[in-house]
């Protein structure tokens, strides 16, 4: 009888220690999952918040402009295109598109001024001579678009001019 009592006591202690080890294992697994979840949220916070945490709202946006006196020109005239990059810079290639969204020409600042970087973060102005063949037909509006790729918005920033 005494032996049975000792065996029962040992079995009880063994079961209790197994439960304790199992409980500790569960706490460990839950802790690891919680840490991974917090890390995953931290890594993707800009995607979750829509980049609201990334750049202050008062930061300068990319702008592209053509002087007012060059908004309506004749084919073969020059235009001056001024670009001010936003916080994440722009692609150096400035595209000139017709009203059908077909790129007719590209222009970029001289490499002597900005080096050969594909990405530009400093303001610049380029001078571009339109082509004489760009005179619009009677069924065309003569509207042309100047576009530059902005790395902040991951899209094009656009302005227009018209050839008479």
C-alpha positions in Angstrom: 0.0 0.0 0.0 2.8 2.3 0.9 4.5 1.6 -2.4 1.2 2.3 -4.4 0.9 5.7 -2.6 4.5 6.6 -3.5 3.9 5.6 -7.2 0.7 7.7 -7.3 2.5 10.6 -5.8 5.3 10.4 -8.4 2.8 10.0 -11.3 1.0 13.1 -10.0 4.2 15.1 -9.8 5.2 13.9 -13.3 1.9 14.9 -14.8 2.1 18.3 -13.1 5.6 18.9 -14.4 4.5 18.0 -17.9 1.7 20.5 -17.7 4.1 23.2 -16.5 6.5 22.5 -19.4 3.6 22.5 -21.9 2.4 25.8 -20.4 5.9 27.3 -20.7 6.1 26.1 -24.3 2.8 27.7 -25.2 3.8 31.0 -23.6 7.1 30.9 -25.6 5.3 30.2 -28.9 2.7 33.0 -28.3 5.5 35.4 -27.4 7.4 34.6 -30.6 4.2 35.1 -32.7 3.5 38.4 -31.0 7.0 39.7 -31.7 6.8 38.7 -35.3 3.4 40.4 -35.7 4.7 43.6 -34.2 7.8 43.5 -36.5 5.7 42.8 -39.5 3.4 45.8 -38.7 6.5 48.0 -38.1 8.1 47.1 -41.4 4.9 47.8 -43.4 3.7 50.9 -41.5 4.1 53.1 -44.6 1.9 50.7 -46.6 -0.7 50.5 -43.9 -0.9 54.3 -43.4 -0.6 55.2 -47.0 2.8 56.8 -46.6 1.3 59.3 -44.2 4.2 58.6 -41.8 6.9 58.9 -44.4 6.9 62.5 -45.6 5.5 65.5 -43.8 2.4 66.9 -45.5 4.1 70.3 -45.8 7.0 68.9 -47.9 7.5 70.3 -51.4 5.9 68.4 -54.3 7.5 68.0 -57.7 6.6 70.8 -60.0 7.1 71.2 -63.7 6.5 74.6 -65.4 6.8 76.4 -68.7 6.8 80.3 -68.7 3.4 81.8 -69.5 4.7 83.4 -72.7 5.7 80.0 -74.0 2.4 78.2 -73.4 1.2 79.1 -76.9 4.0 78.9 -79.5 4.7 78.2 -83.2 6.2 74.9 -84.4 10.0 75.3 -84.3 10.0 77.7 -81.4 11.9 77.0 -78.1 10.4 76.3 -74.8 12.1 76.4 -71.4 11.0 73.7 -69.0 11.7 74.2 -65.3 11.5 71.2 -63.0 11.7 71.3 -59.2 12.0 67.8 -57.8 10.1 66.7 -54.7 11.6 64.9 -51.6 12.2 61.6 -53.3 13.6 63.1 -56.5 12.7 62.6 -60.2 13.9 60.7 -63.3 16.2 63.0 -65.3 14.4 62.3 -68.6 11.8 64.9 -69.5 9.3 63.6 -72.2 7.4 65.6 -74.7 4.1 63.9 -75.7 1.4 64.8 -78.3 -2.3 64.7 -77.6 -2.4 61.0 -78.4 0.0 60.3 -75.5 2.8 59.4 -77.9 6.2 60.5 -76.8 7.6 62.7 -79.6 10.9 63.7 -78.0 13.0 63.7 -74.8 15.2 66.2 -73.2 17.4 66.1 -70.2 19.8 68.4 -68.4 23.4 68.3 -69.5 25.6 65.7 -67.7 28.2 68.4 -67.2 25.8 70.1 -64.8 24.3 67.1 -63.0 26.6 64.2 -63.8 25.2 61.0 -65.3 22.7 60.2 -62.5 19.4 58.8 -63.6 17.8 60.3 -60.5 17.9 64.1 -60.0 17.1 65.9 -56.7 18.1 69.5 -57.6 16.0 72.0 -59.6 16.9 72.5 -63.3 15.7 74.1 -66.5 16.1 72.7 -70.0 15.7 74.5 -73.3 14.0 72.5 -76.0 13.3 73.4 -79.7 10.1 72.0 -81.0 10.0 70.5 -84.4 8.6 72.3 -87.5 6.7 69.2 -88.4 4.7 69.5 -85.2 2.3 72.0 -86.7 -1.1 70.6 -86.0 -3.5 69.6 -88.7 -7.0 71.1 -88.7 -8.4 68.1 -86.8 -5.7 68.3 -84.1 -5.7 70.6 -81.1 -1.9 71.1 -81.0 -1.8 70.4 -77.3 1.5 68.8 -76.1 2.3 67.5 -72.7 5.6 67.7 -70.9 6.1 64.9 -68.4 8.7 63.9 -65.8 8.6 60.8 -63.6 8.3 61.5 -59.8 9.7 58.9 -57.5 7.6 60.1 -54.6 4.2 59.6 -56.2 5.5 56.9 -58.6 3.8 58.6 -61.4 4.2 61.4 -63.9 4.0 65.1 -63.2 2.6 67.0 -66.2 2.2 70.4 -67.7 1.0 71.5 -71.2 1.8 73.8 -74.0 0.1 74.4 -77.4 1.6 74.7 -80.8 -0.4 76.9 -83.2 
